[in-house]
Amino acid sequence: MSYFAAALVRPRRGWVAAELDLDEIEDADAAADLLREVEPDADLALLFVEADDEYLVVLRLDGGDELRVFGSDASFADESRVGAALLVDLEEADVPAADDDDEESDVMSQPVGDTDLLADVGVSARDLLALCAHEGMLPSDVMLEISRKVGAADALTELRGE
């Protein structure tokens, strides 16, 4: 399974983006170590991992500490060694109740981890889950939308060569 791992880190000013190789990681802590290496003094560091236009994982570090992880679909752990490393030990996400008329709830997979990890930077748990569940929205689209909301879209699009 192919994947793309984009680190977006915010030092004192602006955003720095880097592509990371996660082939050798054993767990989410090892991925966090790679994320810290991008900019050790970053106030906020995010790692987006998208795989095969199907799965998205978001890791967050604040000031180099307190790792928080969200996965759009628990089955990524069954489909990929990288997915297993990132999502191992995560519990089913606390998903807000969907309205009966909410068509997006029909296409939503089983998210895992911390749905609130981006709430303080403009992406509520409900928004994050809706982005991941929106029909026709690829993980790369979700990454771009989140990066827009946190002010890192330019860094991400430059990294992706778009």
N, C-alpha and C positions, 0 to 999 in steps of 0.2 A: 504494500500500500504506500503510495507516495504522499508526502506531506510538505507543507511550507511552514516554517517557524519564523515569525517576525517579532523581534524585540523592539519595543518602543519605550524608551526611557526618558524621563524628564529630569535633567539636572536642574540647577538653579534657574536657568532660562532656556526656553525652547525645548525641542524634542530631538532625540537622536534615535535613528533606526538602524537595525542590523539584522541580517539573516543568521539564524543559529542552526547548527547541525546537532540534532538530538539522537543520532544513531547509537551512541554509546551510553546514554543515560540509563540508570537503573530505576530511578523514581523521580517524583516531582521535586524533591530537594536537590537532586543533581541538576535538573533543568534550572532551578532557582540559582544555583551556583554559576551556571553559564550566563544567566541574566544579570547577575551582579557584576560579572567581568566586563560587561558592555560599558557601564558607567558606575563605578563603585560608590560614588557620592550622590547618586540619583535620589531625589525625593520620592519619585513614583516610577516604578518599572512594571511594564506589562509585557507578557509574552502571549502572542496569539499563535495557535497551531491549528491549521486547517488541513484536512486530509480528504483526498479524493472527492472534493466538492460535496461531501456528506457530513463531516464532523468538524466541530470547532471546540477547542479548549482555550480557556483564558486563565493565565496565571498572573497574580498581582503580588508585588512586593512594595511595601512602604518603607522608605529609608533603609532598604536592604534587609529588613526583618519582616516577620509575620507574613508567611506565605498563605495565600488564599487561592483556591482553584475552583473553576466552574467548567463543566463539560456539557455540551449540548445533547449528548446521547451516550448513555452508559455502554451501549454495544460497541463503541469505539475500542473499549478495553478488550473485547473479544476478537476484534478484527485486526488489531495491530499491536506489535510489541511496544511501540512508542505510546499508543493509547493506553495499554496496560500499565506502563510505567507512570504515566501522568495521572491516571484515574484510580489506581489501586487504593483501596481503603476509603474512597469517597462514598458517602451515603447518598441515597436518593435525595434530590433537591426538593425543597419545600416550595411546591408550585402553587401559586395563588389559584383559587377556584375560578374556572372560566365560566363566562355567561353561556347559557344554552344556545344563544344565537351566534356564538363566537366560532366561526368556521375554522380559525387557526388551530383551535384545540384538537381538531380531528387529525391534523398532520403533525402534531408535536410528538417527538420521540421522548425518551425517558432521560431528562436532564439529571445531572448529578453535581454535588458540590454546593458552593456558596453563590446563590443567585444575587446576593446584595453586594458583591465585591466591587461593583462600579457605581453604586448608588450615590456616593458623595462626589462623583465627577460627572454626573448628569445622565447616567443610565440606570434607571431603577430596575429592580428585579423583574417587575412586570414588563418593562420595555425590553430587557434582555431576552426574556423568554418569548415575547412576541416576535422579536427579530429572528430568533432561531427557528421559530415555528412557522413563520410567514412563507406560504407556498411560493415557490419560484425564487426565493432568496437563498443564494449560495453562501457558504461560510465566508468566502472572500468578500461578499457584499456586506455581511454582518460586521466583519473586521473593519471595513471602510466606514460604515455608518458609525460604529463605536469610536473609531479614531477621529471622525468629524466632530462628534459630540465632546470629546476630550481635548480637541485642538491639535491633534497629531496627524491629520489627514495628509498634509504635504509631505511629511517625513515618510509615511507609509507608501504613498503613491510614487515617491522618488525611489524608494527601496525596490518596489515591484517593477520599476521601469515603465510606469504608465504615464 
